[in-house]
Amino acid sequence: MSTSTSRSHTSTWVGIAVGVVLLGLVAAFAIGLPKAAKDEASAAEADVELSLPDTLPGGYLAADDPASFADGELAQQAETIAKQQAASTEYGNEVLPDVLGTPAVTRSYVVNGTSAVFVQVFQSDGGAFSPDSLTDPATTNGAGGTTMAAVGDGACILEYGQGTDGSTGDPTSSRCQVSQDGLTVQIVSSGVAAEDLVGVADGIIEDLAQDQ
């Protein structure tokens, strides 16, 4: 692995680690309305115990474990990345439930060796979920934009980057929300397709619902 490639992947993880804090801020807005509705409609509803496992179906490995990077091209940065992600997870797990007033957890994962995936789970019915602004990528002459789409059981925010031939191409980032059984999962990645993210979110909710 070249030094430039190593630095590129490490920089990606550092940048997304900062983004997980911003994602927490987004969650505060996204969960605000469902939280208020819950408080008014069922103040006595019992809180559920939430946790995220070390692995998710499909080869998603916890990014706070150095072993998750041991066999990939980020092996040399495994300890640094895992330490950073562990700190972000610990911080998020303190801030989210405190600010939102409802059980909430977060954790980061890696798949295919380098693709970062960030997960948040809330005790909430979801619903309040959208980007700051919407721009139809098809009208920007390849300059990209942000839109939303229904994907499987979820709603996804799709960000498109600048195309090389005037076309929109594939999304550069996907952020999806899936809500079932009084639980909401928000999951984001710049390296995994929205369809796959929704599938992971479905699995997380199914497993958590069985544990309650």
Backbone as numpy.savetxt, mean C-alpha at the origin, in Angstrom:
# Nx Ny Nz CAx CAy CAz Cx Cy Cz
25.88 -7.41 -9.97 25.02 -6.21 -9.97 25.91 -4.98 -9.97
25.65 -4.04 -10.84 26.45 -2.82 -10.94 26.16 -1.91 -9.78
27.12 -1.02 -9.48 26.94 -0.06 -8.41 25.77 0.86 -8.69
25.62 1.29 -9.95 24.53 2.20 -10.30 23.18 1.55 -10.10
23.07 0.25 -10.46 21.81 -0.45 -10.26 21.50 -0.59 -8.79
22.52 -0.93 -8.00 22.34 -1.07 -6.55 21.86 0.22 -5.94
22.50 1.32 -6.31 22.10 2.61 -5.78 20.68 2.96 -6.20
20.31 2.59 -7.43 18.97 2.89 -7.93 17.91 2.20 -7.10
18.10 0.89 -6.84 17.12 0.16 -6.06 17.08 0.64 -4.62
18.26 0.92 -4.03 18.27 1.42 -2.66 17.57 2.76 -2.58
17.82 3.62 -3.57 17.16 4.93 -3.60 15.66 4.77 -3.69
15.21 3.78 -4.49 13.77 3.52 -4.60 13.18 3.18 -3.25
13.84 2.31 -2.52 13.33 1.91 -1.21 13.34 3.07 -0.25
14.39 3.90 -0.28 14.45 5.06 0.60 13.30 6.02 0.28
13.10 6.27 -1.01 12.04 7.19 -1.42 10.67 6.69 -1.02
10.42 5.39 -1.20 9.12 4.85 -0.86 8.94 4.79 0.65
10.03 4.63 1.39 9.92 4.66 2.85 9.42 6.00 3.33
9.88 7.06 2.70 9.34 8.38 3.01 7.88 8.45 2.60
7.57 7.83 1.47 6.20 7.83 0.97 5.23 7.14 1.89
5.70 6.16 2.68 4.79 5.46 3.58 4.27 6.41 4.65
5.06 7.41 5.05 4.58 8.41 5.99 3.50 9.25 5.33
3.73 9.62 4.08 2.72 10.38 3.35 1.46 9.56 3.15
1.63 8.26 2.93 0.47 7.39 2.76 -0.35 7.36 4.03
0.33 7.45 5.18 -0.38 7.53 6.44 -1.23 8.77 6.52
-0.72 9.87 5.98 -1.50 11.10 5.96 -2.70 10.96 5.03
-2.49 10.33 3.90 -3.60 10.07 2.98 -4.66 9.24 3.68
-4.23 8.25 4.46 -5.17 7.37 5.15 -6.03 8.16 6.12
-5.45 9.17 6.75 -6.23 9.97 7.69 -7.41 10.62 7.00
-7.21 11.08 5.77 -8.31 11.66 5.00 -9.24 10.56 4.48
-8.65 9.46 4.02 -9.44 8.41 3.40 -10.35 7.71 4.39
-9.94 7.62 5.64 -10.73 6.89 6.62 -11.58 7.82 7.47
-11.42 9.12 7.35 -12.11 10.07 8.20 -13.62 9.92 8.19
-14.22 9.87 7.01 -15.68 9.78 6.93 -16.21 8.43 7.43
-15.61 7.29 7.02 -16.09 6.04 7.58 -15.94 5.98 9.09
-14.85 6.51 9.63 -14.64 6.51 11.07 -15.74 7.28 11.77
-16.07 8.46 11.23 -17.11 9.28 11.85 -18.45 8.55 11.82
-18.74 7.90 10.70 -19.99 7.15 10.59 -20.04 6.03 11.60
-18.91 5.36 11.79 -18.86 4.26 12.75 -19.09 4.78 14.16
-18.47 5.90 14.51 -18.61 6.46 15.85 -20.06 6.81 16.15
-20.75 7.35 15.15 -22.12 7.78 15.35 -23.11 6.61 15.35
-22.85 5.63 14.48 -23.82 4.56 14.29 -23.65 3.41 15.26
-22.40 3.15 15.69 -22.17 1.97 16.52 -20.98 2.19 17.43
-21.13 3.08 18.38 -20.04 3.41 19.28 -19.63 2.21 20.13
-20.55 1.26 20.30 -20.26 0.13 21.16 -19.65 -1.05 20.40
-19.46 -0.93 19.12 -18.91 -2.03 18.33 -17.52 -2.38 18.84
-17.27 -3.67 19.03 -15.99 -4.10 19.58 -14.87 -3.92 18.57
-13.72 -3.46 19.07 -12.55 -3.34 18.22 -12.01 -4.73 17.89
-11.48 -4.87 16.69 -10.88 -6.14 16.28 -9.37 -6.05 16.46
-8.74 -7.21 16.56 -7.29 -7.26 16.67 -6.71 -7.48 15.28
-5.89 -6.55 14.83 -5.33 -6.62 13.48 -3.83 -6.88 13.53
-3.37 -7.67 12.58 -1.93 -7.89 12.42 -1.68 -8.32 10.99
-0.47 -8.10 10.52 -0.09 -8.50 9.17 1.03 -9.54 9.26
0.93 -10.62 8.48 1.88 -11.73 8.59 3.24 -11.42 7.96
4.19 -12.34 8.16 5.52 -12.19 7.59 5.52 -12.41 6.08
4.56 -13.20 5.60 4.46 -13.48 4.16 3.01 -13.38 3.73
2.82 -13.01 2.47 1.49 -12.98 1.87 1.50 -13.90 0.65
0.37 -14.54 0.33 0.33 -15.41 -0.85 0.78 -14.68 -2.11
1.56 -15.36 -2.92 2.06 -14.76 -4.14 3.52 -14.37 -4.05
4.18 -14.74 -2.96 5.60 -14.45 -2.83 5.93 -13.09 -2.26
4.99 -12.49 -1.53 5.22 -11.20 -0.89 5.86 -11.44 0.47
7.08 -10.93 0.67 7.85 -11.16 1.88 8.02 -9.87 2.65
7.93 -9.95 3.98 8.04 -8.75 4.80 9.38 -8.06 4.58
9.33 -6.77 4.27 10.55 -6.02 3.97 11.33 -5.66 5.22
10.76 -5.91 6.41 11.52 -5.66 7.64 12.35 -6.87 8.06
12.41 -7.90 7.21 13.21 -9.09 7.44 14.33 -9.14 6.41
15.59 -9.05 6.84 16.70 -9.07 5.87 16.69 -10.30 4.98
16.18 -11.42 5.49 16.15 -12.66 4.70 15.30 -12.52 3.45
14.38 -11.57 3.44 13.51 -11.37 2.28 14.29 -10.89 1.06
15.50 -10.36 1.29 16.32 -9.84 0.20 17.56 -10.70 -0.05
17.71 -11.77 0.72 18.96 -12.52 0.73 19.35 -13.09 -0.63
18.38 -13.52 -1.41 18.69 -14.18 -2.69 18.53 -13.26 -3.89
18.32 -11.98 -3.66 18.09 -11.06 -4.77 19.20 -10.06 -4.96
18.99 -9.14 -5.89 20.02 -8.16 -6.21 20.16 -7.06 -5.16
19.28 -7.06 -4.15 19.42 -6.10 -3.07 20.03 -6.73 -1.82
20.65 -7.90 -1.98 21.19 -8.62 -0.83 22.18 -7.79 -0.03
23.00 -7.02 -0.70 24.01 -6.21 0.00 23.38 -5.09 0.82
22.19 -4.67 0.46 21.51 -3.62 1.19 20.43 -4.16 2.14
20.36 -5.50 2.28 19.27 -6.14 3.01 19.14 -5.61 4.44
20.22 -5.54 5.17 20.16 -5.10 6.57 19.68 -3.66 6.67
20.19 -2.80 5.80 19.82 -1.38 5.84 18.34 -1.20 5.50
17.89 -1.86 4.43 16.50 -1.73 4.03 15.56 -2.28 5.11
15.89 -3.46 5.64 15.03 -4.09 6.64 14.94 -3.24 7.90
16.05 -2.67 8.32 16.04 -1.82 9.51 15.16 -0.60 9.29
15.28 0.00 8.12 14.47 1.18 7.80 12.99 0.85 7.76
12.64 -0.28 7.15 11.24 -0.66 7.03 10.65 -1.07 8.38
11.46 -1.70 9.22 10.99 -2.06 10.56 10.64 -0.81 11.36
11.48 0.21 11.23 11.23 1.47 11.93 9.96 2.14 11.41
9.76 2.10 10.09 8.56 2.70 9.50 7.31 1.96 9.94
7.40 0.63 10.00 6.25 -0.17 10.44 5.90 0.12 11.89
6.92 0.15 12.75 6.68 0.43 14.17 6.04 1.81 14.36
6.56 2.78 13.63 6.02 4.14 13.73 4.58 4.19 13.22
4.33 3.58 12.08 2.99 3.58 11.50 1.98 2.89 12.39
2.40 1.81 13.03 1.49 1.07 13.90 1.15 1.82 15.18
1.96 2.81 15.51 1.64 3.68 16.65 0.76 4.85 16.21
1.10 5.44 15.07 0.42 6.67 14.64 -0.98 6.41 14.10
-1.13 5.41 13.23 -2.42 5.21 12.55 -3.58 4.99 13.53
-3.51 4.02 14.44 -4.66 3.84 15.34 -4.87 5.01 16.28
-3.78 5.68 16.66 -3.90 6.82 17.55 -4.63 7.97 16.87
-4.26 8.27 15.64 -4.86 9.39 14.92 -6.28 9.06 14.45
-6.48 7.84 13.95 -7.77 7.47 13.37 -8.79 7.03 14.41
-8.32 6.63 15.58 -9.25 6.20 16.62 -9.91 4.87 16.33
-9.25 4.04 15.53 -9.78 2.72 15.19 -8.58 1.79 14.98
-8.72 0.49 15.21 -7.61 -0.42 14.97 -7.07 -0.28 13.55
-5.74 -0.22 13.43 -5.09 -0.06 12.12 -3.66 -0.56 12.21
-3.20 -1.20 11.15 -1.82 -1.68 11.09 -1.27 -1.42 9.70
0.06 -1.40 9.62 0.73 -1.20 8.34 1.97 -2.08 8.29
2.38 -2.46 7.10 3.62 -3.21 6.93 4.04 -3.13 5.47
5.34 -3.20 5.24 5.86 -3.17 3.87 6.34 -4.56 3.47
6.23 -4.83 2.17 6.61 -6.14 1.63 7.46 -5.94 0.37
8.16 -7.00 -0.01 8.91 -7.01 -1.27 8.51 -8.25 -2.05
8.37 -8.09 -3.37 8.03 -9.22 -4.23 8.93 -9.15 -5.46
9.26 -10.29 -6.00 10.17 -10.38 -7.15 11.53 -9.76 -6.85
11.90 -9.74 -5.60 13.24 -9.29 -5.22 13.40 -7.81 -5.00
12.65 -6.98 -5.74 12.88 -5.53 -5.66 11.61 -4.68 -5.59
10.45 -5.23 -5.92 9.23 -4.42 -5.98 8.65 -4.21 -4.59
8.56 -2.95 -4.18 8.03 -2.61 -2.86 6.51 -2.54 -2.89
5.88 -3.09 -1.85 4.43 -3.06 -1.71 4.12 -2.64 -0.28
3.28 -1.62 -0.12 2.93 -1.13 1.21 1.47 -1.40 1.49
1.20 -1.94 2.67 -0.14 -2.37 3.04 -0.58 -1.65 4.32
-1.82 -1.22 4.34 -2.45 -0.70 5.55 -3.81 -1.37 5.70
-4.15 -1.74 6.93 -5.44 -2.36 7.22 -6.12 -1.58 8.33
-7.40 -1.30 8.15 -8.18 -0.53 9.12 -9.46 -1.27 9.46
-9.94 -1.09 10.67 -11.30 -1.49 10.99 -12.20 -0.35 10.53
-12.72 -0.50 9.34 -13.50 0.56 8.70 -14.23 -0.01 7.51
-15.34 0.63 7.16 -16.07 0.21 5.96 -15.54 0.86 4.69
-14.53 1.73 4.82 -13.92 2.33 3.65 -14.85 3.27 2.91
-14.52 3.53 1.65 -15.39 4.35 0.82 -14.85 5.72 0.48
-14.24 6.41 1.46 -13.70 7.75 1.20 -12.28 7.60 0.68
-12.14 7.53 -0.64 -10.86 7.19 -1.23 -10.74 7.83 -2.60
-9.82 8.76 -2.75 -9.60 9.40 -4.06 -8.29 10.17 -4.01
-7.70 10.48 -5.17 -6.50 11.30 -5.20 -6.85 12.77 -5.00
-5.83 13.61 -4.83 -6.07 15.04 -4.66 -6.73 15.65 -5.89
-6.37 15.14 -7.06 -6.96 15.65 -8.30 -6.95 14.53 -9.34
-7.81 14.67 -10.34 -7.92 13.68 -11.40 -7.62 14.34 -12.75
-6.78 13.69 -13.52 -6.45 14.18 -14.86 -6.54 13.02 -15.84
-7.34 13.14 -16.85 -7.49 12.07 -17.83 -6.19 11.88 -18.59
-5.47 10.77 -18.40 -4.19 10.57 -19.08 -4.31 10.58 -20.59
-5.49 10.21 -21.10 -5.67 10.14 -22.56 -5.71 11.51 -23.21
-5.85 12.58 -22.42 -5.95 13.93 -22.98 -4.66 14.74 -22.81
-3.60 14.10 -22.30 -2.39 14.86 -21.98 -1.28 14.67 -23.00
-1.59 14.06 -24.13 -0.59 13.84 -25.19 0.64 13.11 -24.67
0.40 12.11 -23.83 1.50 11.29 -23.33 2.20 11.85 -22.12
1.70 12.96 -21.54 2.36 13.55 -20.38 1.99 12.87 -19.08
1.03 11.94 -19.12 0.63 11.21 -17.93 -0.49 11.89 -17.18
-0.88 11.32 -16.07 -1.97 11.87 -15.27 -2.42 10.87 -14.23
-3.45 11.24 -13.49 -3.96 10.39 -12.43 -5.45 10.16 -12.62
-5.86 8.91 -12.55 -7.27 8.57 -12.72 -7.65 7.49 -11.71
-8.90 7.06 -11.75 -9.37 5.98 -10.90 -10.09 4.94 -11.73
-10.09 3.70 -11.22 -10.79 2.63 -11.92 -11.25 1.58 -10.92
-12.37 0.95 -11.23 -12.82 -0.20 -10.45 -12.04 -1.41 -10.94
-11.38 -2.09 -10.02 -10.57 -3.25 -10.36 -10.99 -4.40 -9.44
-11.64 -5.40 -10.00 -12.12 -6.50 -9.18 -13.01 -6.00 -8.06
-12.67 -6.38 -6.82 -13.44 -5.96 -5.66 -13.02 -4.59 -5.14
-12.04 -3.97 -5.79 -11.48 -2.75 -5.24 -11.65 -1.52 -6.12
-11.28 -0.39 -5.52 -11.17 0.88 -6.25 -9.70 1.26 -6.24
-9.19 1.67 -7.40 -7.75 1.94 -7.52 -7.47 3.32 -8.08
-6.50 3.99 -7.50 -5.94 5.23 -8.04 -4.77 4.83 -8.92
-4.81 5.21 -10.17 -3.78 4.83 -11.14 -3.04 6.07 -11.61
-1.74 6.06 -11.44 -0.90 7.17 -11.88 -0.11 6.76 -13.11
-0.17 7.61 -14.13 0.54 7.34 -15.38 1.66 8.36 -15.55
2.83 7.86 -15.95 3.95 8.74 -16.22 3.97 9.19 -17.67
4.98 9.93 -18.02 5.10 10.44 -19.38 5.44 9.31 -20.33
4.67 9.20 -21.41 4.91 8.17 -22.41 5.94 8.62 -23.44
6.55 7.66 -24.11 7.57 7.98 -25.10 7.00 8.13 -26.50
5.78 7.63 -26.73 5.20 7.68 -28.07 3.83 8.35 -28.08
3.54 9.12 -27.03 2.25 9.80 -26.96 1.14 8.99 -26.36
1.40 7.71 -26.05 0.38 6.85 -25.47 0.50 6.86 -23.94
-0.55 6.36 -23.28 -0.54 6.35 -21.81 0.30 5.21 -21.25
0.34 4.08 -21.94 1.09 2.95 -21.44 0.47 2.38 -20.19
1.28 1.69 -19.38 0.80 1.11 -18.14 0.99 2.10 -16.99
0.20 1.97 -15.93 0.36 2.86 -14.78 1.76 2.73 -14.17
2.31 3.83 -13.71 3.60 3.81 -13.02 3.42 3.53 -11.54
2.22 3.69 -11.04 1.93 3.44 -9.64 0.44 3.14 -9.48
0.12 2.20 -8.59 -1.27 1.86 -8.32 -1.50 1.84 -6.82
-2.59 2.46 -6.41 -2.99 2.45 -5.00 -4.44 2.00 -4.94
-4.69 0.90 -4.24 -6.02 0.29 -4.28 -6.61 0.16 -2.88
-7.93 0.24 -2.82 -8.67 0.05 -1.58 -9.71 -1.04 -1.78
-9.75 -1.99 -0.84 -10.74 -3.05 -0.85 -11.37 -3.10 0.53
-12.71 -3.12 0.59 -13.44 -3.14 1.86 -14.43 -4.29 1.88
-14.36 -5.08 2.94 -15.30 -6.19 3.15 -15.35 -6.49 4.65
-16.50 -6.95 5.10 -16.63 -7.46 6.47 -16.14 -6.48 7.53
-16.35 -5.19 7.31 -15.96 -4.19 8.28 -14.48 -3.90 8.33
-13.73 -4.41 7.34 -12.29 -4.16 7.26 -11.96 -3.50 5.92
-10.95 -2.65 5.93 -10.50 -1.98 4.71 -8.99 -2.15 4.57
-8.57 -2.56 3.39 -7.15 -2.67 3.07 -6.82 -1.62 2.02
-5.75 -0.86 2.26 -5.18 0.01 1.25 -3.79 -0.50 0.93
-3.50 -0.64 -0.35 -2.26 -1.26 -0.77 -1.72 -0.49 -1.97
-0.42 -0.22 -1.97 0.18 0.63 -3.00 1.51 0.05 -3.45
1.78 0.20 -4.75 3.06 -0.24 -5.30 3.31 0.44 -6.64
4.57 0.64 -6.94 4.94 1.14 -8.26 5.47 0.03 -9.15
5.50 -1.20 -8.61 6.04 -2.30 -9.40 5.10 -3.47 -9.57
3.88 -3.35 -9.02 2.91 -4.45 -9.09 1.61 -3.92 -9.68
1.01 -4.67 -10.59 -0.22 -4.25 -11.26 -1.38 -4.16 -10.29
-2.32 -3.27 -10.59 -3.48 -3.06 -9.72 -4.26 -4.35 -9.50
-4.41 -5.15 -10.55 -5.17 -6.40 -10.42 -4.54 -7.31 -9.38
-3.22 -7.36 -9.36 -2.53 -8.20 -8.39 -2.65 -7.62 -6.98
-2.59 -6.30 -6.86 -2.73 -5.67 -5.55 -4.10 -5.95 -4.96
-5.14 -5.87 -5.78 -6.50 -6.14 -5.29 -6.61 -7.60 -4.85
-5.98 -8.50 -5.59 -5.99 -9.90 -5.20 -5.34 -10.13 -3.85
-4.23 -9.44 -3.60 -3.55 -9.53 -2.30 -4.44 -8.98 -1.20
-5.07 -7.84 -1.46 -5.96 -7.23 -0.47 -7.13 -8.15 -0.14
-7.70 -8.80 -1.14 -8.79 -9.75 -0.92 -8.33 -10.85 0.04
-7.12 -11.37 -0.20 -6.59 -12.44 0.63 -6.36 -12.01 2.06
-5.88 -10.77 2.24 -5.62 -10.26 3.58 -6.92 -10.17 4.37
-7.97 -9.62 3.74 -9.25 -9.49 4.42 -9.83 -10.85 4.75
-9.73 -11.79 3.83 -10.26 -13.13 4.06 -9.56 -13.79 5.27
-8.25 -13.66 5.33 -7.51 -14.26 6.44 -7.83 -13.59 7.76
-7.91 -12.25 7.75 -8.22 -11.53 8.99 -9.63 -11.83 9.48
-10.58 -11.94 8.54 -11.96 -12.23 8.92 -12.07 -13.60 9.58
-11.27 -14.55 9.10 -11.29 -15.89 9.68 -10.70 -15.91 11.08
-9.79 -14.97 11.36 -9.14 -14.93 12.67 -9.98 -14.27 13.74
-11.04 -13.52 13.33 -11.83 -12.79 14.31 -12.83 -13.71 15.03
